[in-house]
Amino acid sequence: MGAKIKKGDLVEVISGPSQERGGYKGKQGHVIDVLAESDRVVVEGVNYVTKHVRQGQSSRGTKEGGIETHEAPIHVSNVAVVDPETGKPTRVGFRVEEVERDGKKKTVRVRYAKKSGKDL
């Protein structure tokens, strides 16, 4: 079975608090990483967390550490792929197409964006 959301896809957060209330709903960003074993994705610019890093020394003797902010993973059910034509979140489907490579025909499953509606 193919993956509905892949690394590099443009997705939109479809659940959670709105941006006016400090959340990320409605925000769009590209998928940085897919964690398939926990059904989570890391989206750029979404779900920022602060991480306190212990101070240590690198090989050159410079001190490293402090407070860092980076993106944390969110569940895959809270994001939807953005339709490239309309710019709205949409569902993803698969269709079987025949592709010709090196003179041989091969049937492959291809992802496509379904018609985006108002309910998503």
GIBEL-V178432 format. One record per helix or strand of 2 or more residues. SS is the DSSP state (h for helix, s for strand). FROM is the first residue (numbers start at 1). TO is the last residue. If there is no record, write none. Layout:
ss=SS from=FROM to=TO
ss=SS from=FROM to=TO
This chain:
ss=s from=10 to=13
ss=h from=19 to=21
ss=s from=28 to=35
ss=h from=36 to=38
ss=s from=40 to=43
ss=s from=48 to=57
ss=s from=63 to=71
ss=s from=74 to=75
ss=h from=76 to=78
ss=s from=79 to=82
ss=s from=89 to=90
ss=s from=92 to=101
ss=s from=104 to=113
